Each structure stands twice: as structure tokens, then as C-alpha cells.
Amino acid sequence: MALLLFTPTSTIEANIFQYRLDNSPFHAEWNMRTGAYEFEEQEELIDELEEIITNSLAFDIDGRFELQN
């Protein structure tokens, strides 16, 4: 398993993302230390997950994705 991290650039961006996440079929853990949402997924599906999240949840949110193995 790998972690796909999404880090919004501001609190407002994080609040919008959290609202959309709560109303979606996706699950992520909020890491207060890093300020990132952590999506756990099989490594071979990470690119697809990033694309889906970008298109459905984060399409207008300023933030960045990172892969953590």
C-alpha cells in the first residue's frame, strides 16, 4: 500500500476540500502534523486515484499531491 497525500495551501481550501470529501465515497485521514489528507491505496492505482480526486474534489482547490511509499 502507498499513501497519496493532498496538501491544501490554506485553511479555506482545506475546509472546502473536507466538505467535498465528507459528501463523497472517498476516505482520507487528516494529518494535523503535516497538514495533508492521506489516501491509502494500492501503489498501481495511485495515478488513477489522483486523477479522480483532482476531477471530482480538488478541481478548483489550490494544493499539491505527493506520493509516500
PDB file of N, H, CA, C and O in Angstrom:
ATOM      1  N   MET A   1       0.838  -1.185   0.000  1.00  0.00           N
ATOM      2  CA  MET A   1       0.000   0.000   0.000  1.00  0.00           C
ATOM      3  C   MET A   1       0.879   1.244   0.000  1.00  0.00           C
ATOM      4  O   MET A   1       2.004   1.230   0.500  1.00  0.00           O
ATOM      5  N   ALA A   2       0.350   2.303  -0.562  1.00  0.00           N
ATOM      6  H   ALA A   2      -0.563   2.314  -0.968  1.00  0.00           H
ATOM      7  CA  ALA A   2       1.038   3.585  -0.613  1.00  0.00           C
ATOM      8  C   ALA A   2       0.068   4.666  -0.161  1.00  0.00           C
ATOM      9  O   ALA A   2      -1.145   4.461  -0.136  1.00  0.00           O
ATOM     10  N   LEU A   3       0.616   5.806   0.193  1.00  0.00           N
ATOM     11  H   LEU A   3       1.602   5.972   0.173  1.00  0.00           H
ATOM     12  CA  LEU A   3      -0.204   6.941   0.590  1.00  0.00           C
ATOM     13  C   LEU A   3      -0.113   8.031  -0.469  1.00  0.00           C
ATOM     14  O   LEU A   3       0.974   8.410  -0.905  1.00  0.00           O
ATOM     15  N   LEU A   4      -1.273   8.524  -0.870  1.00  0.00           N
ATOM     16  H   LEU A   4      -2.156   8.216  -0.516  1.00  0.00           H
ATOM     17  CA  LEU A   4      -1.350   9.706  -1.710  1.00  0.00           C
ATOM     18  C   LEU A   4      -1.720  10.845  -0.781  1.00  0.00           C
ATOM     19  O   LEU A   4      -2.771  10.817  -0.141  1.00  0.00           O
ATOM     20  N   LEU A   5      -0.855  11.849  -0.706  1.00  0.00           N
ATOM     21  H   LEU A   5      -0.001  11.872  -1.225  1.00  0.00           H
ATOM     22  CA  LEU A   5      -1.083  12.986   0.170  1.00  0.00           C
ATOM     23  C   LEU A   5      -1.591  14.155  -0.652  1.00  0.00           C
ATOM     24  O   LEU A   5      -1.084  14.439  -1.737  1.00  0.00           O
ATOM     25  N   PHE A   6      -2.602  14.829  -0.116  1.00  0.00           N
ATOM     26  H   PHE A   6      -3.014  14.598   0.766  1.00  0.00           H
ATOM     27  CA  PHE A   6      -3.069  16.076  -0.722  1.00  0.00           C
ATOM     28  C   PHE A   6      -2.974  17.155   0.328  1.00  0.00           C
ATOM     29  O   PHE A   6      -3.583  17.050   1.393  1.00  0.00           O
ATOM     30  N   THR A   7      -2.202  18.206   0.033  1.00  0.00           N
ATOM     31  H   THR A   7      -1.707  18.291  -0.832  1.00  0.00           H
ATOM     32  CA  THR A   7      -1.978  19.290   0.974  1.00  0.00           C
ATOM     33  C   THR A   7      -2.567  20.582   0.408  1.00  0.00           C
ATOM     34  O   THR A   7      -2.005  21.155  -0.525  1.00  0.00           O
ATOM     35  N   PRO A   8      -3.695  21.048   0.961  1.00  0.00           N
ATOM     36  CA  PRO A   8      -4.247  22.334   0.539  1.00  0.00           C
ATOM     37  C   PRO A   8      -3.337  23.475   0.999  1.00  0.00           C
ATOM     38  O   PRO A   8      -2.616  23.334   1.987  1.00  0.00           O
ATOM     39  N   THR A   9      -3.372  24.593   0.291  1.00  0.00           N
ATOM     40  H   THR A   9      -3.958  24.707  -0.511  1.00  0.00           H
ATOM     41  CA  THR A   9      -2.477  25.697   0.606  1.00  0.00           C
ATOM     42  C   THR A   9      -2.997  26.621   1.704  1.00  0.00           C
ATOM     43  O   THR A   9      -2.234  27.433   2.227  1.00  0.00           O
ATOM     44  N   SER A  10      -4.271  26.518   2.064  1.00  0.00           N
ATOM     45  H   SER A  10      -4.891  25.859   1.639  1.00  0.00           H
ATOM     46  CA  SER A  10      -4.811  27.385   3.105  1.00  0.00           C
ATOM     47  C   SER A  10      -5.909  26.660   3.873  1.00  0.00           C
ATOM     48  O   SER A  10      -6.386  25.601   3.463  1.00  0.00           O
ATOM     49  N   THR A  11      -6.291  27.248   4.976  1.00  0.00           N
ATOM     50  H   THR A  11      -5.904  28.108   5.308  1.00  0.00           H
ATOM     51  CA  THR A  11      -7.381  26.686   5.785  1.00  0.00           C
ATOM     52  C   THR A  11      -8.695  26.708   5.022  1.00  0.00           C
ATOM     53  O   THR A  11      -9.487  25.769   5.113  1.00  0.00           O
ATOM     54  N   ILE A  12      -8.926  27.769   4.276  1.00  0.00           N
ATOM     55  H   ILE A  12      -8.283  28.531   4.203  1.00  0.00           H
ATOM     56  CA  ILE A  12     -10.164  27.863   3.485  1.00  0.00           C
ATOM     57  C   ILE A  12     -10.215  26.745   2.454  1.00  0.00           C
ATOM     58  O   ILE A  12     -11.246  26.096   2.281  1.00  0.00           O
ATOM     59  N   GLU A  13      -9.104  26.524   1.773  1.00  0.00           N
ATOM     60  H   GLU A  13      -8.266  27.051   1.913  1.00  0.00           H
ATOM     61  CA  GLU A  13      -9.030  25.439   0.782  1.00  0.00           C
ATOM     62  C   GLU A  13      -9.260  24.090   1.459  1.00  0.00           C
ATOM     63  O   GLU A  13      -9.961  23.236   0.915  1.00  0.00           O
ATOM     64  N   ALA A  14      -8.677  23.892   2.639  1.00  0.00           N
ATOM     65  H   ALA A  14      -8.108  24.586   3.081  1.00  0.00           H
ATOM     66  CA  ALA A  14      -8.853  22.630   3.378  1.00  0.00           C
ATOM     67  C   ALA A  14     -10.302  22.434   3.789  1.00  0.00           C
ATOM     68  O   ALA A  14     -10.810  21.314   3.729  1.00  0.00           O
ATOM     69  N   ASN A  15     -10.978  23.498   4.206  1.00  0.00           N
ATOM     70  H   ASN A  15     -10.565  24.407   4.255  1.00  0.00           H
ATOM     71  CA  ASN A  15     -12.381  23.390   4.609  1.00  0.00           C
ATOM     72  C   ASN A  15     -13.270  23.007   3.430  1.00  0.00           C
ATOM     73  O   ASN A  15     -14.173  22.183   3.573  1.00  0.00           O
ATOM     74  N   ILE A  16     -13.020  23.595   2.282  1.00  0.00           N
ATOM     75  H   ILE A  16     -12.286  24.265   2.165  1.00  0.00           H
ATOM     76  CA  ILE A  16     -13.787  23.247   1.079  1.00  0.00           C
ATOM     77  C   ILE A  16     -13.534  21.782   0.708  1.00  0.00           C
ATOM     78  O   ILE A  16     -14.466  21.036   0.407  1.00  0.00           O
ATOM     79  N   PHE A  17     -12.273  21.388   0.733  1.00  0.00           N
ATOM     80  H   PHE A  17     -11.516  21.994   0.977  1.00  0.00           H
ATOM     81  CA  PHE A  17     -11.931  20.004   0.400  1.00  0.00           C
ATOM     82  C   PHE A  17     -12.583  19.041   1.388  1.00  0.00           C
ATOM     83  O   PHE A  17     -13.112  18.009   0.976  1.00  0.00           O
ATOM     84  N   GLN A  18     -12.555  19.358   2.683  1.00  0.00           N
ATOM     85  H   GLN A  18     -12.125  20.197   3.017  1.00  0.00           H
ATOM     86  CA  GLN A  18     -13.154  18.493   3.703  1.00  0.00           C
ATOM     87  C   GLN A  18     -14.654  18.347   3.481  1.00  0.00           C
ATOM     88  O   GLN A  18     -15.192  17.249   3.621  1.00  0.00           O
ATOM     89  N   TYR A  19     -15.333  19.433   3.139  1.00  0.00           N
ATOM     90  H   TYR A  19     -14.895  20.325   3.025  1.00  0.00           H
ATOM     91  CA  TYR A  19     -16.769  19.379   2.861  1.00  0.00           C
ATOM     92  C   TYR A  19     -17.052  18.428   1.695  1.00  0.00           C
ATOM     93  O   TYR A  19     -17.943  17.582   1.772  1.00  0.00           O
ATOM     94  N   ARG A  20     -16.291  18.579   0.631  1.00  0.00           N
ATOM     95  H   ARG A  20     -15.568  19.267   0.569  1.00  0.00           H
ATOM     96  CA  ARG A  20     -16.490  17.708  -0.539  1.00  0.00           C
ATOM     97  C   ARG A  20     -16.148  16.258  -0.210  1.00  0.00           C
ATOM     98  O   ARG A  20     -16.834  15.339  -0.656  1.00  0.00           O
ATOM     99  N   LEU A  21     -15.102  16.054   0.561  1.00  0.00           N
ATOM    100  H   LEU A  21     -14.544  16.800   0.923  1.00  0.00           H
ATOM    101  CA  LEU A  21     -14.697  14.703   0.953  1.00  0.00           C
ATOM    102  C   LEU A  21     -15.785  14.036   1.788  1.00  0.00           C
ATOM    103  O   LEU A  21     -16.081  12.857   1.598  1.00  0.00           O
ATOM    104  N   ASP A  22     -16.379  14.790   2.711  1.00  0.00           N
ATOM    105  H   ASP A  22     -16.138  15.748   2.865  1.00  0.00           H
ATOM    106  CA  ASP A  22     -17.451  14.253   3.558  1.00  0.00           C
ATOM    107  C   ASP A  22     -18.662  13.813   2.749  1.00  0.00           C
ATOM    108  O   ASP A  22     -19.404  12.926   3.170  1.00  0.00           O
ATOM    109  N   ASN A  23     -18.862  14.424   1.599  1.00  0.00           N
ATOM    110  H   ASN A  23     -18.259  15.145   1.256  1.00  0.00           H
ATOM    111  CA  ASN A  23     -20.013  14.109   0.754  1.00  0.00           C
ATOM    112  C   ASN A  23     -19.615  13.277  -0.460  1.00  0.00           C
ATOM    113  O   ASN A  23     -20.261  13.341  -1.507  1.00  0.00           O
ATOM    114  N   SER A  24     -18.556  12.504  -0.312  1.00  0.00           N
ATOM    115  H   SER A  24     -18.032  12.452   0.538  1.00  0.00           H
ATOM    116  CA  SER A  24     -18.069  11.665  -1.406  1.00  0.00           C
ATOM    117  C   SER A  24     -17.874  10.235  -0.899  1.00  0.00           C
ATOM    118  O   SER A  24     -17.937   9.986   0.305  1.00  0.00           O
ATOM    119  N   PRO A  25     -17.638   9.304  -1.817  1.00  0.00           N
ATOM    120  CA  PRO A  25     -17.378   7.917  -1.403  1.00  0.00           C
ATOM    121  C   PRO A  25     -15.924   7.691  -0.969  1.00  0.00           C
ATOM    122  O   PRO A  25     -15.569   6.573  -0.596  1.00  0.00           O
ATOM    123  N   PHE A  26     -15.088   8.709  -1.009  1.00  0.00           N
ATOM    124  H   PHE A  26     -15.376   9.618  -1.312  1.00  0.00           H
ATOM    125  CA  PHE A  26     -13.676   8.570  -0.670  1.00  0.00           C
ATOM    126  C   PHE A  26     -13.448   8.714   0.821  1.00  0.00           C
ATOM    127  O   PHE A  26     -14.236   9.338   1.531  1.00  0.00           O
ATOM    128  N   HIS A  27     -12.350   8.123   1.284  1.00  0.00           N
ATOM    129  H   HIS A  27     -11.709   7.616   0.707  1.00  0.00           H
ATOM    130  CA  HIS A  27     -11.962   8.239   2.688  1.00  0.00           C
ATOM    131  C   HIS A  27     -10.504   8.662   2.769  1.00  0.00           C
ATOM    132  O   HIS A  27      -9.639   8.106   2.092  1.00  0.00           O
ATOM    133  N   ALA A  28     -10.253   9.651   3.606  1.00  0.00           N
ATOM    134  H   ALA A  28     -10.955  10.102   4.156  1.00  0.00           H
ATOM    135  CA  ALA A  28      -8.881  10.107   3.837  1.00  0.00           C
ATOM    136  C   ALA A  28      -8.746  10.472   5.305  1.00  0.00           C
ATOM    137  O   ALA A  28      -9.703  10.892   5.956  1.00  0.00           O
ATOM    138  N   GLU A  29      -7.545  10.302   5.801  1.00  0.00           N
ATOM    139  H   GLU A  29      -6.767   9.961   5.272  1.00  0.00           H
ATOM    140  CA  GLU A  29      -7.220  10.710   7.167  1.00  0.00           C
ATOM    141  C   GLU A  29      -6.540  12.072   7.097  1.00  0.00           C
ATOM    142  O   GLU A  29      -5.678  12.300   6.249  1.00  0.00           O
ATOM    143  N   TRP A  30      -6.931  12.972   7.992  1.00  0.00           N
ATOM    144  H   TRP A  30      -7.631  12.786   8.681  1.00  0.00           H
ATOM    145  CA  TRP A  30      -6.297  14.285   8.081  1.00  0.00           C
ATOM    146  C   TRP A  30      -5.104  14.164   9.021  1.00  0.00           C
ATOM    147  O   TRP A  30      -5.262  13.734  10.164  1.00  0.00           O
ATOM    148  N   ASN A  31      -3.939  14.531   8.567  1.00  0.00           N
ATOM    149  H   ASN A  31      -3.811  14.881   7.639  1.00  0.00           H
ATOM    150  CA  ASN A  31      -2.734  14.501   9.388  1.00  0.00           C
ATOM    151  C   ASN A  31      -2.448  15.937   9.834  1.00  0.00           C
ATOM    152  O   ASN A  31      -1.991  16.762   9.043  1.00  0.00           O
ATOM    153  N   MET A  32      -2.718  16.220  11.097  1.00  0.00           N
ATOM    154  H   MET A  32      -3.089  15.549  11.739  1.00  0.00           H
ATOM    155  CA  MET A  32      -2.540  17.579  11.613  1.00  0.00           C
ATOM    156  C   MET A  32      -1.080  18.012  11.585  1.00  0.00           C
ATOM    157  O   MET A  32      -0.783  19.191  11.394  1.00  0.00           O
ATOM    158  N   ARG A  33      -0.189  17.081  11.771  1.00  0.00           N
ATOM    159  H   ARG A  33      -0.430  16.123  11.926  1.00  0.00           H
ATOM    160  CA  ARG A  33       1.238  17.408  11.799  1.00  0.00           C
ATOM    161  C   ARG A  33       1.731  17.916  10.441  1.00  0.00           C
ATOM    162  O   ARG A  33       2.475  18.894  10.370  1.00  0.00           O
ATOM    163  N   THR A  34       1.319  17.255   9.384  1.00  0.00           N
ATOM    164  H   THR A  34       0.715  16.460   9.441  1.00  0.00           H
ATOM    165  CA  THR A  34       1.783  17.632   8.045  1.00  0.00           C
ATOM    166  C   THR A  34       0.810  18.553   7.312  1.00  0.00           C
ATOM    167  O   THR A  34       1.189  19.190   6.328  1.00  0.00           O
ATOM    168  N   GLY A  35      -0.429  18.632   7.775  1.00  0.00           N
ATOM    169  H   GLY A  35      -0.736  18.115   8.574  1.00  0.00           H
ATOM    170  CA  GLY A  35      -1.437  19.447   7.097  1.00  0.00           C
ATOM    171  C   GLY A  35      -1.894  18.847   5.791  1.00  0.00           C
ATOM    172  O   GLY A  35      -2.255  19.562   4.856  1.00  0.00           O
ATOM    173  N   ALA A  36      -1.877  17.506   5.729  1.00  0.00           N
ATOM    174  H   ALA A  36      -1.583  16.925   6.488  1.00  0.00           H
ATOM    175  CA  ALA A  36      -2.231  16.822   4.482  1.00  0.00           C
ATOM    176  C   ALA A  36      -3.315  15.779   4.721  1.00  0.00           C
ATOM    177  O   ALA A  36      -3.424  15.203   5.803  1.00  0.00           O
ATOM    178  N   TYR A  37      -4.102  15.556   3.693  1.00  0.00           N
ATOM    179  H   TYR A  37      -4.013  16.024   2.814  1.00  0.00           H
ATOM    180  CA  TYR A  37      -5.055  14.447   3.677  1.00  0.00           C
ATOM    181  C   TYR A  37      -4.322  13.233   3.145  1.00  0.00           C
ATOM    182  O   TYR A  37      -3.589  13.332   2.162  1.00  0.00           O
ATOM    183  N   GLU A  38      -4.513  12.087   3.784  1.00  0.00           N
ATOM    184  H   GLU A  38      -5.109  12.007   4.583  1.00  0.00           H
ATOM    185  CA  GLU A  38      -3.812  10.866   3.399  1.00  0.00           C
ATOM    186  C   GLU A  38      -4.809   9.841   2.867  1.00  0.00           C
ATOM    187  O   GLU A  38      -5.689   9.370   3.587  1.00  0.00           O
ATOM    188  N   PHE A  39      -4.649   9.515   1.607  1.00  0.00           N
ATOM    189  H   PHE A  39      -3.934   9.898   1.023  1.00  0.00           H
ATOM    190  CA  PHE A  39      -5.461   8.498   0.955  1.00  0.00           C
ATOM    191  C   PHE A  39      -4.610   7.248   0.817  1.00  0.00           C
ATOM    192  O   PHE A  39      -3.551   7.293   0.192  1.00  0.00           O
ATOM    193  N   GLU A  40      -5.048   6.141   1.384  1.00  0.00           N
ATOM    194  H   GLU A  40      -5.909   6.105   1.892  1.00  0.00           H
ATOM    195  CA  GLU A  40      -4.303   4.893   1.280  1.00  0.00           C
ATOM    196  C   GLU A  40      -4.845   4.101   0.097  1.00  0.00           C
ATOM    197  O   GLU A  40      -6.053   3.904  -0.037  1.00  0.00           O
ATOM    198  N   GLU A  41      -3.935   3.651  -0.755  1.00  0.00           N
ATOM    199  H   GLU A  41      -2.954   3.811  -0.647  1.00  0.00           H
ATOM    200  CA  GLU A  41      -4.334   2.938  -1.968  1.00  0.00           C
ATOM    201  C   GLU A  41      -3.193   2.037  -2.422  1.00  0.00           C
ATOM    202  O   GLU A  41      -2.039   2.235  -2.044  1.00  0.00           O
ATOM    203  N   GLN A  42      -3.530   1.055  -3.228  1.00  0.00           N
ATOM    204  H   GLN A  42      -4.468   0.893  -3.535  1.00  0.00           H
ATOM    205  CA  GLN A  42      -2.502   0.208  -3.821  1.00  0.00           C
ATOM    206  C   GLN A  42      -1.663   1.070  -4.762  1.00  0.00           C
ATOM    207  O   GLN A  42      -2.187   1.926  -5.475  1.00  0.00           O
ATOM    208  N   GLU A  43      -0.377   0.833  -4.752  1.00  0.00           N
ATOM    209  H   GLU A  43       0.048   0.137  -4.173  1.00  0.00           H
ATOM    210  CA  GLU A  43       0.546   1.695  -5.490  1.00  0.00           C
ATOM    211  C   GLU A  43       0.213   1.797  -6.977  1.00  0.00           C
ATOM    212  O   GLU A  43       0.354   2.864  -7.574  1.00  0.00           O
ATOM    213  N   GLU A  44      -0.219   0.711  -7.566  1.00  0.00           N
ATOM    214  H   GLU A  44      -0.334  -0.157  -7.082  1.00  0.00           H
ATOM    215  CA  GLU A  44      -0.505   0.739  -9.005  1.00  0.00           C
ATOM    216  C   GLU A  44      -1.770   1.538  -9.346  1.00  0.00           C
ATOM    217  O   GLU A  44      -2.011   1.832 -10.517  1.00  0.00           O
ATOM    218  N   LEU A  45      -2.572   1.890  -8.345  1.00  0.00           N
ATOM    219  H   LEU A  45      -2.376   1.652  -7.394  1.00  0.00           H
ATOM    220  CA  LEU A  45      -3.801   2.663  -8.583  1.00  0.00           C
ATOM    221  C   LEU A  45      -3.679   4.128  -8.162  1.00  0.00           C
ATOM    222  O   LEU A  45      -4.650   4.877  -8.270  1.00  0.00           O
ATOM    223  N   ILE A  46      -2.519   4.544  -7.692  1.00  0.00           N
ATOM    224  H   ILE A  46      -1.730   3.936  -7.605  1.00  0.00           H
ATOM    225  CA  ILE A  46      -2.335   5.901  -7.178  1.00  0.00           C
ATOM    226  C   ILE A  46      -2.574   6.955  -8.251  1.00  0.00           C
ATOM    227  O   ILE A  46      -3.246   7.951  -7.984  1.00  0.00           O
ATOM    228  N   ASP A  47      -2.047   6.764  -9.446  1.00  0.00           N
ATOM    229  H   ASP A  47      -1.501   5.955  -9.662  1.00  0.00           H
ATOM    230  CA  ASP A  47      -2.237   7.759 -10.517  1.00  0.00           C
ATOM    231  C   ASP A  47      -3.705   7.939 -10.847  1.00  0.00           C
ATOM    232  O   ASP A  47      -4.172   9.062 -11.037  1.00  0.00           O
ATOM    233  N   GLU A  48      -4.432   6.837 -10.915  1.00  0.00           N
ATOM    234  H   GLU A  48      -4.053   5.924 -10.760  1.00  0.00           H
ATOM    235  CA  GLU A  48      -5.868   6.898 -11.198  1.00  0.00           C
ATOM    236  C   GLU A  48      -6.605   7.610 -10.065  1.00  0.00           C
ATOM    237  O   GLU A  48      -7.489   8.427 -10.321  1.00  0.00           O
ATOM    238  N   LEU A  49      -6.250   7.309  -8.823  1.00  0.00           N
ATOM    239  H   LEU A  49      -5.531   6.645  -8.615  1.00  0.00           H
ATOM    240  CA  LEU A  49      -6.875   7.965  -7.677  1.00  0.00           C
ATOM    241  C   LEU A  49      -6.613   9.469  -7.705  1.00  0.00           C
ATOM    242  O   LEU A  49      -7.522  10.263  -7.459  1.00  0.00           O
ATOM    243  N   GLU A  50      -5.384   9.861  -8.001  1.00  0.00           N
ATOM    244  H   GLU A  50      -4.646   9.216  -8.201  1.00  0.00           H
ATOM    245  CA  GLU A  50      -5.056  11.295  -8.079  1.00  0.00           C
ATOM    246  C   GLU A  50      -5.895  11.998  -9.141  1.00  0.00           C
ATOM    247  O   GLU A  50      -6.386  13.105  -8.919  1.00  0.00           O
ATOM    248  N   GLU A  51      -6.056  11.363 -10.274  1.00  0.00           N
ATOM    249  H   GLU A  51      -5.657  10.464 -10.455  1.00  0.00           H
ATOM    250  CA  GLU A  51      -6.864  11.954 -11.350  1.00  0.00           C
ATOM    251  C   GLU A  51      -8.324  12.089 -10.939  1.00  0.00           C
ATOM    252  O   GLU A  51      -8.949  13.117 -11.200  1.00  0.00           O
ATOM    253  N   ILE A  52      -8.868  11.069 -10.302  1.00  0.00           N
ATOM    254  H   ILE A  52      -8.360  10.234 -10.090  1.00  0.00           H
ATOM    255  CA  ILE A  52     -10.263  11.113  -9.861  1.00  0.00           C
ATOM    256  C   ILE A  52     -10.467  12.199  -8.815  1.00  0.00           C
ATOM    257  O   ILE A  52     -11.436  12.956  -8.885  1.00  0.00           O
ATOM    258  N   ILE A  53      -9.568  12.281  -7.852  1.00  0.00           N
ATOM    259  H   ILE A  53      -8.781  11.667  -7.795  1.00  0.00           H
ATOM    260  CA  ILE A  53      -9.681  13.298  -6.800  1.00  0.00           C
ATOM    261  C   ILE A  53      -9.549  14.695  -7.403  1.00  0.00           C
ATOM    262  O   ILE A  53     -10.289  15.608  -7.037  1.00  0.00           O
ATOM    263  N   THR A  54      -8.618  14.851  -8.315  1.00  0.00           N
ATOM    264  H   THR A  54      -8.018  14.109  -8.612  1.00  0.00           H
ATOM    265  CA  THR A  54      -8.440  16.148  -8.971  1.00  0.00           C
ATOM    266  C   THR A  54      -9.712  16.574  -9.694  1.00  0.00           C
ATOM    267  O   THR A  54     -10.118  17.732  -9.607  1.00  0.00           O
ATOM    268  N   ASN A  55     -10.334  15.654 -10.399  1.00  0.00           N
ATOM    269  H   ASN A  55     -10.004  14.713 -10.470  1.00  0.00           H
ATOM    270  CA  ASN A  55     -11.514  15.982 -11.197  1.00  0.00           C
ATOM    271  C   ASN A  55     -12.796  16.113 -10.378  1.00  0.00           C
ATOM    272  O   ASN A  55     -13.702  16.844 -10.780  1.00  0.00           O
ATOM    273  N   SER A  56     -12.894  15.425  -9.242  1.00  0.00           N
ATOM    274  H   SER A  56     -12.158  14.831  -8.916  1.00  0.00           H
ATOM    275  CA  SER A  56     -14.156  15.439  -8.505  1.00  0.00           C
ATOM    276  C   SER A  56     -14.131  16.237  -7.210  1.00  0.00           C
ATOM    277  O   SER A  56     -15.165  16.768  -6.806  1.00  0.00           O
ATOM    278  N   LEU A  57     -12.987  16.338  -6.549  1.00  0.00           N
ATOM    279  H   LEU A  57     -12.147  15.906  -6.877  1.00  0.00           H
ATOM    280  CA  LEU A  57     -12.930  17.013  -5.250  1.00  0.00           C
ATOM    281  C   LEU A  57     -12.054  18.264  -5.256  1.00  0.00           C
ATOM    282  O   LEU A  57     -12.395  19.262  -4.621  1.00  0.00           O
ATOM    283  N   ALA A  58     -10.953  18.215  -5.954  1.00  0.00           N
ATOM    284  H   ALA A  58     -10.676  17.404  -6.470  1.00  0.00           H
ATOM    285  CA  ALA A  58      -9.956  19.278  -5.852  1.00  0.00           C
ATOM    286  C   ALA A  58      -9.819  20.102  -7.130  1.00  0.00           C
ATOM    287  O   ALA A  58      -8.788  20.734  -7.357  1.00  0.00           O
ATOM    288  N   PHE A  59     -10.853  20.096  -7.959  1.00  0.00           N
ATOM    289  H   PHE A  59     -11.691  19.582  -7.775  1.00  0.00           H
ATOM    290  CA  PHE A  59     -10.741  20.731  -9.267  1.00  0.00           C
ATOM    291  C   PHE A  59     -10.460  22.226  -9.209  1.00  0.00           C
ATOM    292  O   PHE A  59      -9.845  22.759 -10.133  1.00  0.00           O
ATOM    293  N   ASP A  60     -10.882  22.917  -8.166  1.00  0.00           N
ATOM    294  H   ASP A  60     -11.381  22.484  -7.416  1.00  0.00           H
ATOM    295  CA  ASP A  60     -10.631  24.360  -8.066  1.00  0.00           C
ATOM    296  C   ASP A  60      -9.930  24.731  -6.756  1.00  0.00           C
ATOM    297  O   ASP A  60      -9.967  25.884  -6.327  1.00  0.00           O
ATOM    298  N   ILE A  61      -9.303  23.759  -6.140  1.00  0.00           N
ATOM    299  H   ILE A  61      -9.273  22.822  -6.489  1.00  0.00           H
ATOM    300  CA  ILE A  61      -8.615  23.960  -4.867  1.00  0.00           C
ATOM    301  C   ILE A  61      -7.115  24.018  -5.112  1.00  0.00           C
ATOM    302  O   ILE A  61      -6.549  23.174  -5.807  1.00  0.00           O
ATOM    303  N   ASP A  62      -6.490  25.017  -4.537  1.00  0.00           N
ATOM    304  H   ASP A  62      -6.950  25.703  -3.973  1.00  0.00           H
ATOM    305  CA  ASP A  62      -5.048  25.157  -4.668  1.00  0.00           C
ATOM    306  C   ASP A  62      -4.379  24.238  -3.648  1.00  0.00           C
ATOM    307  O   ASP A  62      -4.532  24.423  -2.441  1.00  0.00           O
ATOM    308  N   GLY A  63      -3.658  23.274  -4.130  1.00  0.00           N
ATOM    309  H   GLY A  63      -3.534  23.124  -5.111  1.00  0.00           H
ATOM    310  CA  GLY A  63      -2.976  22.305  -3.271  1.00  0.00           C
ATOM    311  C   GLY A  63      -2.053  21.447  -4.094  1.00  0.00           C
ATOM    312  O   GLY A  63      -1.972  21.589  -5.314  1.00  0.00           O
ATOM    313  N   ARG A  64      -1.350  20.546  -3.417  1.00  0.00           N
ATOM    314  H   ARG A  64      -1.416  20.430  -2.426  1.00  0.00           H
ATOM    315  CA  ARG A  64      -0.418  19.690  -4.156  1.00  0.00           C
ATOM    316  C   ARG A  64      -0.576  18.232  -3.714  1.00  0.00           C
ATOM    317  O   ARG A  64      -0.966  17.939  -2.583  1.00  0.00           O
ATOM    318  N   PHE A  65      -0.265  17.345  -4.633  1.00  0.00           N
ATOM    319  H   PHE A  65       0.051  17.583  -5.551  1.00  0.00           H
ATOM    320  CA  PHE A  65      -0.262  15.915  -4.370  1.00  0.00           C
ATOM    321  C   PHE A  65       1.165  15.429  -4.204  1.00  0.00           C
ATOM    322  O   PHE A  65       2.089  15.939  -4.837  1.00  0.00           O
ATOM    323  N   GLU A  66       1.332  14.438  -3.345  1.00  0.00           N
ATOM    324  H   GLU A  66       0.581  14.023  -2.831  1.00  0.00           H
ATOM    325  CA  GLU A  66       2.619  13.770  -3.168  1.00  0.00           C
ATOM    326  C   GLU A  66       2.357  12.297  -2.969  1.00  0.00           C
ATOM    327  O   GLU A  66       1.314  11.910  -2.442  1.00  0.00           O
ATOM    328  N   LEU A  67       3.291  11.484  -3.383  1.00  0.00           N
ATOM    329  H   LEU A  67       4.138  11.799  -3.810  1.00  0.00           H
ATOM    330  CA  LEU A  67       3.233  10.038  -3.166  1.00  0.00           C
ATOM    331  C   LEU A  67       4.192   9.693  -2.041  1.00  0.00           C
ATOM    332  O   LEU A  67       5.354  10.099  -2.049  1.00  0.00           O
ATOM    333  N   GLN A  68       3.690   8.941  -1.079  1.00  0.00           N
ATOM    334  H   GLN A  68       2.745   8.611  -1.073  1.00  0.00           H
ATOM    335  CA  GLN A  68       4.542   8.479   0.016  1.00  0.00           C
ATOM    336  C   GLN A  68       4.468   6.955   0.055  1.00  0.00           C
ATOM    337  O   GLN A  68       3.399   6.385   0.275  1.00  0.00           O
ATOM    338  N   ASN A  69       5.591   6.312  -0.157  1.00  0.00           N
ATOM    339  H   ASN A  69       6.459   6.775  -0.336  1.00  0.00           H
ATOM    340  CA  ASN A  69       5.635   4.838  -0.162  1.00  0.00           C
ATOM    341  C   ASN A  69       5.783   4.286   1.232  1.00  0.00           C
ATOM    342  O   ASN A  69       5.836   3.069   1.412  1.00  0.00           O
TER     343      ASN A  69
END
